[in-house]
């Protein structure tokens, strides 16, 4: 059975018969069912490429197959030598998208539709291209212009979900649209990725992993799903599976720098001794330090004093000394005793984290302008960090830019799975804001 399937796949690529959407779907289905068939496809494409008697039709066949195995530059060259038909224009558009040439992709989708390619597929392609180009409102307008059976297809539902998400729409609506897309087509990699990402952001790791696994089982290779799945495996300490995810991306797309860096980090991490007990203690301490002081039954005077000093959590409190509290207006010995008793219950004491405050006290609100204060209060999510860096922020309880700037590079590097790549990313995001980590 396997040999027959392999033979059929090669024949689809090498034969001179009909080659269109149906045959392309057969190739995709064969590899999604058994990824080892990717090697068969790649070998068949190499054989087809070596032929010297290409007709315009065979150039289109070659171009589409090169697109499927991720050789986008060669795909463009072949498709441009093709017959100029609907299929050639459609896959030129898809290849232009991968090459980040969105303007040419738009032209090619329009030409594909004029040449007779499925109009719904062309319109959905235009919708994705406009969104990738940063023209999400144009995408939404096009979605709203479509009607009929296309509105129930998985691709339409996926494109609407992705567009609503980019436009900052209701997360509930986004999830519902992704779920409907997956119900319509259980193998839609984009919808599976979108739904996995929504679960990932909410900390539903088990659900996210299962959805990412379903997405990476599809073909063509979904890079985002493989990288995010690898990151989740790293969080679980399963470096072998994480490495396999990154390696698969590198195998398919050797020039993907992000995957290559993650692969290098994962291999290095797999060789490191990791003290799980120490990490659990650090995680527990982080959780305790992030407990709001409002969770405790303090006197009105104590609550007001802490509020006036900008002390919101036990961690904030532990960064202050007894003298600093007593110097606050209306904060007396009675309040001090009350605060110390509260900290003792949690195994903490005043001043134990005083060394974590910047020596130059860059965060003294009195020394900052209103605009600077507002900038430090911005949520760290505004940096739009990668999944790996974002998870480190969560582990350290970092919610605002001000809290991030209190940390040194070494403190961030001590966080599990936070490596030099993530540190570079954080610095690059802070740079345009004229912000730096403590000690930088």
LOSE-406641 format. One record per residue (C-alpha): residue in three letters; chain; x, y, z. Coordinates in pm, 1 decimal. Layout:
// residues N
[Ala; A; [X; Y; Z]] ...
// end
This chain:
// residues 440
[Unk; A; [0.0; 0.0; 0.0]] [Unk; A; [282.3; 240.7; 94.5]] [Unk; A; [472.2; 162.7; -226.5]] [Unk; A; [159.4; 218.9; -435.0]] [Unk; A; [97.6; 552.0; -265.1]] [Unk; A; [461.0; 653.7; -321.1]] [Unk; A; [442.4; 554.4; -688.6]] [Unk; A; [121.1; 751.2; -737.7]] [Unk; A; [272.7; 1060.4; -579.3]] [Unk; A; [572.6; 1047.9; -810.9]] [Unk; A; [350.1; 993.1; -1110.0]] [Unk; A; [139.3; 1297.2; -1026.3]] [Unk; A; [454.9; 1508.1; -1030.7]] [Unk; A; [628.0; 1352.7; -1332.2]] [Unk; A; [348.2; 1252.1; -1567.1]] [Unk; A; [237.4; 1474.3; -1856.0]] [Unk; A; [-132.4; 1439.8; -1779.5]] [Unk; A; [-376.2; 1674.6; -1611.7]] [Unk; A; [-237.4; 1884.4; -1327.9]] [Unk; A; [-472.2; 2115.2; -1140.2]] [Unk; A; [-629.0; 2181.6; -799.0]] [Unk; A; [-747.4; 1820.0; -767.9]] [Unk; A; [-398.8; 1675.0; -821.1]] [Unk; A; [-244.6; 1934.0; -589.3]] [Unk; A; [-491.6; 1835.2; -318.0]] [Unk; A; [-389.7; 1472.0; -368.1]] [Unk; A; [-23.2; 1560.7; -311.4]] [Unk; A; [-106.3; 1758.7; 1.4]] [Unk; A; [-328.1; 1481.3; 138.8]] [Unk; A; [-64.2; 1212.8; 77.5]] [Unk; A; [201.5; 1403.4; 271.7]] [Unk; A; [-36.9; 1506.7; 549.6]] [Unk; A; [-127.4; 1139.9; 591.7]] [Unk; A; [236.7; 1028.6; 599.3]] [Unk; A; [505.7; 1295.6; 625.8]] [Unk; A; [769.9; 1054.3; 499.1]] [Unk; A; [613.5; 1114.0; 156.6]] [Unk; A; [765.3; 1463.5; 168.3]] [Unk; A; [1098.3; 1304.5; 77.0]] [Unk; A; [931.8; 1130.4; -218.5]] [Unk; A; [785.7; 1461.7; -334.5]] [Unk; A; [1117.7; 1641.6; -299.8]] [Unk; A; [1300.3; 1369.6; -495.4]] [Unk; A; [1034.1; 1378.1; -767.7]] [Unk; A; [1062.6; 1756.6; -793.4]] [Unk; A; [1440.4; 1729.2; -825.5]] [Unk; A; [1391.1; 1479.9; -1107.9]] [Unk; A; [1138.0; 1702.9; -1280.0]] [Unk; A; [1366.2; 2005.3; -1242.8]] [Unk; A; [1651.7; 1820.1; -1415.2]] [Unk; A; [1449.7; 1766.4; -1731.6]] [Unk; A; [1556.3; 1983.4; -2024.0]] [Unk; A; [1243.4; 1969.5; -2239.2]] [Unk; A; [1001.9; 2174.6; -2028.9]] [Unk; A; [686.7; 2296.6; -2189.8]] [Unk; A; [498.4; 2599.6; -2050.6]] [Unk; A; [254.2; 2355.2; -1884.3]] [Unk; A; [533.6; 2152.5; -1720.9]] [Unk; A; [688.2; 2475.9; -1593.4]] [Unk; A; [363.5; 2544.2; -1408.1]] [Unk; A; [366.2; 2191.9; -1265.0]] [Unk; A; [727.9; 2240.5; -1156.4]] [Unk; A; [654.3; 2584.4; -1009.2]] [Unk; A; [361.9; 2459.8; -801.3]] [Unk; A; [562.5; 2164.4; -669.0]] [Unk; A; [856.5; 2389.7; -584.1]] [Unk; A; [612.3; 2609.1; -392.0]] [Unk; A; [487.2; 2306.1; -197.6]] [Unk; A; [837.9; 2212.2; -81.7]] [Unk; A; [921.7; 2571.0; 15.4]] [Unk; A; [1162.3; 2666.0; -265.6]] [Unk; A; [991.4; 2995.5; -332.6]] [Unk; A; [1254.0; 3174.3; -543.9]] [Unk; A; [1281.1; 2880.2; -783.2]] [Unk; A; [903.7; 2852.5; -783.4]] [Unk; A; [870.9; 3210.9; -907.2]] [Unk; A; [1123.0; 3147.0; -1184.3]] [Unk; A; [934.8; 2839.6; -1307.6]] [Unk; A; [586.5; 2989.9; -1283.7]] [Unk; A; [694.4; 3298.6; -1477.2]] [Unk; A; [798.5; 3064.9; -1760.7]] [Unk; A; [459.1; 2894.1; -1746.2]] [Unk; A; [159.6; 2917.1; -1973.6]] [Unk; A; [12.4; 3229.3; -1810.4]] [Unk; A; [-303.6; 3043.7; -1716.2]] [Unk; A; [-522.1; 3067.7; -1407.5]] [Unk; A; [-328.1; 2808.4; -1206.1]] [Unk; A; [5.2; 2978.6; -1279.6]] [Unk; A; [-124.2; 3318.7; -1167.5]] [Unk; A; [-283.9; 3174.4; -853.4]] [Unk; A; [36.9; 3006.3; -737.0]] [Unk; A; [242.1; 3306.3; -837.4]] [Unk; A; [23.9; 3499.6; -591.7]] [Unk; A; [73.7; 3242.7; -314.0]] [Unk; A; [449.1; 3242.0; -374.6]] [Unk; A; [462.6; 3623.2; -371.5]] [Unk; A; [293.6; 3613.1; -29.6]] [Unk; A; [565.7; 3384.5; 105.1]] [Unk; A; [827.0; 3616.5; -44.1]] [Unk; A; [652.8; 3909.3; 132.5]] [Unk; A; [581.1; 4081.6; -198.2]] [Unk; A; [218.9; 4161.2; -123.3]] [Unk; A; [162.6; 4412.6; -402.8]] [Unk; A; [257.3; 4156.0; -667.2]] [Unk; A; [47.1; 3894.6; -488.0]] [Unk; A; [-259.6; 4118.7; -516.7]] [Unk; A; [-201.7; 4166.0; -890.9]] [Unk; A; [-156.8; 3792.5; -943.2]] [Unk; A; [-473.8; 3699.1; -753.2]] [Unk; A; [-668.1; 3948.6; -965.0]] [Unk; A; [-518.6; 3804.2; -1285.4]] [Unk; A; [-593.4; 3449.3; -1169.5]] [Unk; A; [-959.1; 3540.1; -1120.6]] [Unk; A; [-977.2; 3704.7; -1463.7]] [Unk; A; [-821.6; 3391.4; -1614.9]] [Unk; A; [-1098.7; 3177.7; -1465.1]] [Unk; A; [-961.5; 3048.3; -1133.2]] [Unk; A; [-1216.0; 2989.3; -855.2]] [Unk; A; [-1331.0; 3343.9; -765.6]] [Unk; A; [-1392.9; 3265.0; -399.5]] [Unk; A; [-1039.7; 3125.9; -362.1]] [Unk; A; [-898.4; 3437.9; -528.6]] [Unk; A; [-1101.3; 3671.5; -306.8]] [Unk; A; [-993.3; 3484.9; 7.3]] [Unk; A; [-635.1; 3507.2; -114.2]] [Unk; A; [-673.7; 3883.0; -154.7]] [Unk; A; [-817.6; 3904.3; 196.2]] [Unk; A; [-513.1; 3729.7; 343.6]] [Unk; A; [-273.8; 3944.4; 139.1]] [Unk; A; [-432.1; 4271.8; 251.4]] [Unk; A; [-413.0; 4155.3; 613.8]] [Unk; A; [-46.1; 4062.7; 580.9]] [Unk; A; [12.9; 4400.8; 421.1]] [Unk; A; [-134.6; 4570.2; 729.1]] [Unk; A; [-460.1; 4662.9; 554.6]] [Unk; A; [-690.5; 4469.3; 785.4]] [Unk; A; [-989.1; 4697.3; 733.2]] [Unk; A; [-966.6; 4629.5; 358.4]] [Unk; A; [-967.5; 4257.4; 443.1]] [Unk; A; [-1278.9; 4297.4; 655.6]] [Unk; A; [-1453.1; 4496.5; 380.9]] [Unk; A; [-1379.6; 4218.6; 130.9]] [Unk; A; [-1505.9; 3955.6; 376.2]] [Unk; A; [-1828.0; 4150.0; 420.8]] [Unk; A; [-1871.5; 4169.9; 43.8]] [Unk; A; [-1873.7; 3790.8; 5.5]] [Unk; A; [-2197.3; 3597.4; 38.3]] [Unk; A; [-2340.4; 3255.8; -22.0]] [Unk; A; [-2183.9; 2915.2; 32.3]] [Unk; A; [-1833.3; 3059.7; 76.7]] [Unk; A; [-1938.3; 3202.6; 414.9]] [Unk; A; [-1962.8; 2850.8; 555.9]] [Unk; A; [-1622.0; 2733.3; 433.4]] [Unk; A; [-1333.7; 2679.3; 671.9]] [Unk; A; [-1109.1; 2921.7; 480.1]] [Unk; A; [-1363.6; 3203.5; 500.5]] [Unk; A; [-1420.3; 3146.3; 873.7]] [Unk; A; [-1044.0; 3131.2; 932.0]] [Unk; A; [-979.8; 3452.8; 741.2]] [Unk; A; [-1258.3; 3631.7; 929.3]] [Unk; A; [-1124.0; 3509.2; 1265.1]] [Unk; A; [-768.4; 3619.7; 1183.8]] [Unk; A; [-889.9; 3957.6; 1057.7]] [Unk; A; [-1112.0; 4023.9; 1359.2]] [Unk; A; [-820.7; 3929.3; 1586.0]] [Unk; A; [-582.2; 4172.9; 1414.8]] [Unk; A; [-843.2; 4449.7; 1436.8]] [Unk; A; [-867.7; 4392.8; 1813.3]] [Unk; A; [-1216.7; 4245.3; 1804.9]] [Unk; A; [-1385.0; 4036.4; 2071.5]] [Unk; A; [-1167.1; 3737.9; 2174.8]] [Unk; A; [-1486.4; 3538.5; 2223.7]] [Unk; A; [-1587.2; 3603.2; 1862.2]] [Unk; A; [-1238.7; 3514.9; 1739.4]] [Unk; A; [-1237.6; 3181.5; 1923.1]] [Unk; A; [-1590.5; 3100.7; 1803.0]] [Unk; A; [-1490.6; 3165.3; 1440.8]] [Unk; A; [-1178.3; 2949.6; 1469.8]] [Unk; A; [-1385.5; 2671.8; 1627.7]] [Unk; A; [-1638.1; 2687.9; 1344.1]] [Unk; A; [-1354.1; 2674.0; 1091.1]] [Unk; A; [-1211.3; 2361.8; 1255.8]] [Unk; A; [-1558.3; 2204.7; 1269.6]] [Unk; A; [-1589.9; 2266.0; 896.3]] [Unk; A; [-1243.0; 2125.0; 820.3]] [Unk; A; [-1062.8; 1937.6; 1097.7]] [Unk; A; [-736.4; 1958.3; 900.6]] [Unk; A; [-727.1; 2334.1; 836.3]] [Unk; A; [-377.0; 2421.7; 959.7]] [Unk; A; [-440.2; 2795.0; 982.5]] [Unk; A; [-755.9; 2759.0; 1190.4]] [Unk; A; [-592.5; 2498.2; 1414.5]] [Unk; A; [-297.0; 2732.5; 1465.4]] [Unk; A; [-524.2; 3026.7; 1543.7]] [Unk; A; [-724.6; 2828.5; 1797.6]] [Unk; A; [-405.6; 2686.9; 1950.5]] [Unk; A; [-260.7; 3037.4; 1981.8]] [Unk; A; [-570.9; 3164.9; 2161.5]] [Unk; A; [-541.0; 2878.1; 2411.8]] [Unk; A; [-166.5; 2934.0; 2441.0]] [Unk; A; [-219.1; 3300.2; 2531.3]] [Unk; A; [-466.3; 3203.0; 2801.5]] [Unk; A; [-229.7; 2949.6; 2957.6]] [Unk; A; [-430.2; 2645.9; 2842.0]] [Unk; A; [-111.9; 2458.4; 2753.1]] [Unk; A; [-260.6; 2109.5; 2723.3]] [Unk; A; [-528.7; 2223.7; 2477.1]] [Unk; A; [-274.5; 2434.6; 2286.8]] [Unk; A; [-34.5; 2141.7; 2249.3]] [Unk; A; [-303.1; 1913.3; 2108.5]] [Unk; A; [-414.7; 2178.4; 1858.8]] [Unk; A; [-58.8; 2259.4; 1752.7]] [Unk; A; [6.6; 1886.2; 1703.2]] [Unk; A; [-294.4; 1863.3; 1474.9]] [Unk; A; [-174.8; 2169.1; 1282.5]] [Unk; A; [180.3; 2040.0; 1229.2]] [Unk; A; [42.2; 1710.1; 1101.5]] [Unk; A; [-81.4; 1898.9; 794.6]] [Unk; A; [106.6; 1994.1; 481.3]] [Unk; A; [253.2; 2232.9; 366.6]] [Unk; A; [457.1; 2276.9; 684.7]] [Unk; A; [301.4; 2533.5; 921.8]] [Unk; A; [605.9; 2708.0; 1062.8]] [Unk; A; [427.8; 2899.6; 1340.1]] [Unk; A; [269.4; 2584.9; 1480.1]] [Unk; A; [599.7; 2395.1; 1483.5]] [Unk; A; [787.5; 2676.1; 1658.6]] [Unk; A; [517.3; 2737.9; 1920.3]] [Unk; A; [481.3; 2363.7; 1983.4]] [Unk; A; [856.3; 2344.9; 2029.3]] [Unk; A; [841.4; 2625.3; 2286.5]] [Unk; A; [569.9; 2447.7; 2482.5]] [Unk; A; [771.3; 2124.9; 2478.0]] [Unk; A; [1068.7; 2319.4; 2613.4]] [Unk; A; [849.9; 2450.1; 2896.8]] [Unk; A; [776.1; 2087.1; 2983.4]] [Unk; A; [1146.6; 2003.4; 2972.9]] [Unk; A; [1089.2; 1776.5; 2671.1]] [Unk; A; [1386.3; 1902.5; 2471.9]] [Unk; A; [1394.1; 1601.9; 2240.6]] [Unk; A; [1051.0; 1683.1; 2099.8]] [Unk; A; [1126.9; 2055.4; 2093.7]] [Unk; A; [1441.0; 1988.9; 1890.0]] [Unk; A; [1239.9; 1769.8; 1650.1]] [Unk; A; [995.7; 2058.4; 1591.3]] [Unk; A; [1267.4; 2313.2; 1518.5]] [Unk; A; [1462.7; 2063.9; 1308.1]] [Unk; A; [1159.3; 2002.5; 1088.6]] [Unk; A; [1131.8; 2375.6; 1018.3]] [Unk; A; [1503.0; 2399.4; 939.0]] [Unk; A; [1479.8; 2094.3; 710.7]] [Unk; A; [1196.9; 2251.6; 512.4]] [Unk; A; [1321.9; 2611.5; 531.7]] [Unk; A; [1701.3; 2613.9; 588.3]] [Unk; A; [1716.2; 2996.3; 589.2]] [Unk; A; [1464.0; 3041.0; 872.6]] [Unk; A; [1689.8; 3219.0; 1123.6]] [Unk; A; [1436.5; 3207.2; 1405.6]] [Unk; A; [1404.4; 2828.8; 1388.4]] [Unk; A; [1781.1; 2788.6; 1365.2]] [Unk; A; [1835.3; 3001.4; 1677.9]] [Unk; A; [1565.7; 2813.8; 1870.8]] [Unk; A; [1715.5; 2482.9; 1759.7]] [Unk; A; [2056.4; 2592.9; 1886.5]] [Unk; A; [1909.1; 2709.0; 2219.4]] [Unk; A; [1710.5; 2386.9; 2265.0]] [Unk; A; [2014.7; 2169.1; 2197.3]] [Unk; A; [2216.2; 2371.7; 2448.2]] [Unk; A; [1938.4; 2352.4; 2707.2]] [Unk; A; [1907.3; 1975.8; 2667.1]] [Unk; A; [2270.6; 1944.4; 2773.6]] [Unk; A; [2233.5; 2164.1; 3081.1]] [Unk; A; [2169.6; 2041.7; 3432.6]] [Unk; A; [1841.8; 2184.1; 3548.1]] [Unk; A; [1760.0; 2201.9; 3918.9]] [Unk; A; [1383.2; 2149.9; 3919.9]] [Unk; A; [1353.6; 2186.8; 4298.0]] [Unk; A; [1529.8; 2522.9; 4286.4]] [Unk; A; [1308.2; 2636.2; 3999.7]] [Unk; A; [994.1; 2532.1; 4188.5]] [Unk; A; [1112.1; 2732.9; 4489.0]] [Unk; A; [1173.8; 3035.1; 4268.5]] [Unk; A; [831.8; 2994.1; 4108.2]] [Unk; A; [662.7; 2972.2; 4449.1]] [Unk; A; [849.8; 3280.4; 4570.5]] [Unk; A; [745.4; 3468.8; 4256.4]] [Unk; A; [382.5; 3377.9; 4320.3]] [Unk; A; [405.5; 3497.6; 4681.3]] [Unk; A; [571.7; 3825.2; 4586.0]] [Unk; A; [295.9; 3894.0; 4332.4]] [Unk; A; [18.0; 3865.9; 4593.4]] [Unk; A; [-164.2; 4204.1; 4614.8]] [Unk; A; [-146.7; 4375.4; 4954.8]] [Unk; A; [-521.8; 4433.2; 4922.2]] [Unk; A; [-568.1; 4058.7; 4985.0]] [Unk; A; [-490.4; 4122.1; 5353.7]] [Unk; A; [-714.7; 4278.7; 5617.5]] [Unk; A; [-507.0; 4585.0; 5696.5]] [Unk; A; [-620.4; 4895.2; 5881.6]] [Unk; A; [-746.2; 5189.4; 5678.1]] [Unk; A; [-436.6; 5391.2; 5771.3]] [Unk; A; [-198.2; 5118.5; 5656.0]] [Unk; A; [-388.8; 5065.0; 5331.9]] [Unk; A; [-387.8; 5436.8; 5252.6]] [Unk; A; [-16.9; 5470.5; 5323.3]] [Unk; A; [73.4; 5175.8; 5101.6]] [Unk; A; [-147.5; 5313.3; 4825.9]] [Unk; A; [12.8; 5658.2; 4846.9]] [Unk; A; [358.1; 5498.5; 4813.8]] [Unk; A; [254.0; 5298.5; 4507.5]] [Unk; A; [295.5; 4965.8; 4688.5]] [Unk; A; [64.1; 4711.6; 4525.2]] [Unk; A; [218.4; 4370.7; 4597.1]] [Unk; A; [417.8; 4195.9; 4868.6]] [Unk; A; [718.1; 4219.8; 4636.8]] [Unk; A; [680.1; 4598.0; 4620.6]] [Unk; A; [661.4; 4605.9; 4999.8]] [Unk; A; [975.8; 4395.5; 5042.1]] [Unk; A; [1170.7; 4647.0; 4834.9]] [Unk; A; [1115.7; 4910.0; 5106.4]] [Unk; A; [1287.5; 4945.8; 5443.8]] [Unk; A; [1128.8; 5023.1; 5782.6]] [Unk; A; [1269.8; 5376.0; 5765.5]] [Unk; A; [1110.4; 5439.2; 5426.7]] [Unk; A; [769.6; 5329.6; 5552.7]] [Unk; A; [796.5; 5533.1; 5871.7]] [Unk; A; [892.9; 5841.1; 5670.9]] [Unk; A; [559.7; 5823.1; 5489.7]] [Unk; A; [291.9; 6061.1; 5613.5]] [Unk; A; [59.1; 5909.3; 5879.8]] [Unk; A; [251.9; 5579.1; 5884.7]] [Unk; A; [340.2; 5504.6; 6247.6]] [Unk; A; [474.8; 5225.9; 6463.8]] [Unk; A; [132.4; 5059.3; 6487.8]] [Unk; A; [108.5; 5029.8; 6109.8]] [Unk; A; [468.6; 4908.0; 6092.6]] [Unk; A; [396.9; 4624.7; 6338.4]] [Unk; A; [86.8; 4531.1; 6138.9]] [Unk; A; [284.3; 4519.2; 5812.0]] [Unk; A; [569.6; 4316.2; 5960.8]] [Unk; A; [327.7; 4059.1; 6103.7]] [Unk; A; [162.3; 4024.9; 5762.6]] [Unk; A; [498.4; 3963.3; 5591.0]] [Unk; A; [610.2; 3715.3; 5855.4]] [Unk; A; [308.3; 3498.7; 5776.6]] [Unk; A; [443.3; 3467.9; 5422.6]] [Unk; A; [805.4; 3414.8; 5523.9]] [Unk; A; [906.3; 3761.4; 5407.1]] [Unk; A; [1053.9; 4071.8; 5569.3]] [Unk; A; [1099.0; 4436.5; 5488.1]] [Unk; A; [1405.0; 4530.1; 5284.4]] [Unk; A; [1487.0; 4177.8; 5168.8]] [Unk; A; [1453.8; 4282.1; 4803.7]] [Unk; A; [1587.9; 4634.6; 4840.5]] [Unk; A; [1889.0; 4544.6; 4624.3]] [Unk; A; [1655.8; 4488.9; 4328.7]] [Unk; A; [1576.4; 4858.2; 4314.3]] [Unk; A; [1784.3; 5063.8; 4071.0]] [Unk; A; [2069.9; 5246.5; 4236.5]] [Unk; A; [1976.7; 5566.5; 4060.0]] [Unk; A; [1611.6; 5508.3; 4162.1]] [Unk; A; [1493.2; 5561.3; 3804.6]] [Unk; A; [1142.4; 5471.5; 3905.4]] [Unk; A; [1080.3; 5744.0; 4163.7]] [Unk; A; [753.2; 5881.6; 4040.4]] [Unk; A; [835.2; 6232.5; 4161.9]] [Unk; A; [1135.4; 6245.5; 3926.4]] [Unk; A; [935.4; 6146.4; 3619.6]] [Unk; A; [717.5; 6351.4; 3392.1]] [Unk; A; [352.3; 6243.8; 3349.4]] [Unk; A; [437.7; 6101.5; 3004.9]] [Unk; A; [728.2; 5900.4; 3148.6]] [Unk; A; [510.9; 5769.7; 3430.4]] [Unk; A; [244.8; 5666.2; 3177.6]] [Unk; A; [507.5; 5487.7; 2967.4]] [Unk; A; [631.4; 5283.6; 3264.6]] [Unk; A; [273.1; 5184.5; 3346.9]] [Unk; A; [212.6; 5045.6; 2997.2]] [Unk; A; [152.9; 4667.6; 2997.1]] [Unk; A; [448.8; 4457.9; 2889.5]] [Unk; A; [218.2; 4295.5; 2632.4]] [Unk; A; [255.6; 4617.3; 2428.8]] [Unk; A; [603.4; 4493.1; 2334.1]] [Unk; A; [440.9; 4205.9; 2138.2]] [Unk; A; [709.5; 3962.2; 2247.0]] [Unk; A; [749.8; 3610.0; 2115.9]] [Unk; A; [587.2; 3321.1; 2299.9]] [Unk; A; [914.3; 3227.2; 2471.9]] [Unk; A; [985.9; 3578.7; 2601.9]] [Unk; A; [621.3; 3631.7; 2699.0]] [Unk; A; [619.4; 3316.7; 2910.7]] [Unk; A; [926.7; 3441.7; 3096.5]] [Unk; A; [744.7; 3766.7; 3174.8]] [Unk; A; [458.5; 3562.8; 3319.0]] [Unk; A; [692.8; 3348.4; 3531.4]] [Unk; A; [859.5; 3655.6; 3677.3]] [Unk; A; [529.2; 3828.2; 3739.3]] [Unk; A; [625.2; 4118.0; 3511.0]] [Unk; A; [313.5; 4303.5; 3402.3]] [Unk; A; [433.1; 4656.0; 3317.0]] [Unk; A; [732.2; 4811.0; 3141.6]] [Unk; A; [839.7; 4963.6; 3472.9]] [Unk; A; [852.0; 4620.4; 3635.0]] [Unk; A; [1054.2; 4487.2; 3339.8]] [Unk; A; [1309.4; 4767.5; 3368.2]] [Unk; A; [1373.9; 4675.8; 3732.4]] [Unk; A; [1536.4; 4352.7; 3614.0]] [Unk; A; [1894.2; 4307.0; 3498.1]] [Unk; A; [1981.4; 4098.6; 3189.7]] [Unk; A; [2131.3; 3830.3; 3416.4]] [Unk; A; [1806.8; 3806.2; 3616.4]] [Unk; A; [1609.6; 3748.7; 3297.5]] [Unk; A; [1859.3; 3489.3; 3173.5]] [Unk; A; [1807.8; 3291.9; 3494.6]] [Unk; A; [1444.4; 3232.8; 3393.9]] [Unk; A; [1379.3; 2888.4; 3247.3]] [Unk; A; [1401.1; 2878.5; 2864.0]] [Unk; A; [1492.9; 3248.2; 2843.6]] [Unk; A; [1813.7; 3261.6; 2641.8]] [Unk; A; [2029.4; 3515.4; 2464.4]] [Unk; A; [1788.6; 3520.2; 2168.7]] [Unk; A; [1501.7; 3629.1; 2393.6]] [Unk; A; [1720.4; 3885.3; 2571.8]] [Unk; A; [1819.1; 4037.3; 2237.2]] [Unk; A; [1451.3; 4051.3; 2142.8]] [Unk; A; [1358.6; 4236.9; 2463.3]] [Unk; A; [1640.5; 4488.0; 2414.2]] [Unk; A; [1536.2; 4547.0; 2052.8]] [Unk; A; [1176.2; 4612.3; 2159.6]] [Unk; A; [1281.2; 4855.4; 2434.3]] [Unk; A; [1530.8; 5042.1; 2215.3]] [Unk; A; [1282.1; 5250.2; 2009.1]] [Unk; A; [1120.9; 5359.9; 2338.1]] [Unk; A; [1458.3; 5481.3; 2472.4]] [Unk; A; [1429.7; 5230.7; 2756.6]] [Unk; A; [1692.5; 4992.3; 2892.6]] [Unk; A; [1708.5; 4708.3; 3138.7]] [Unk; A; [1872.1; 4779.5; 3473.6]] [Unk; A; [2248.3; 4755.7; 3432.0]] [Unk; A; [2244.4; 4791.8; 3051.0]] 
// end
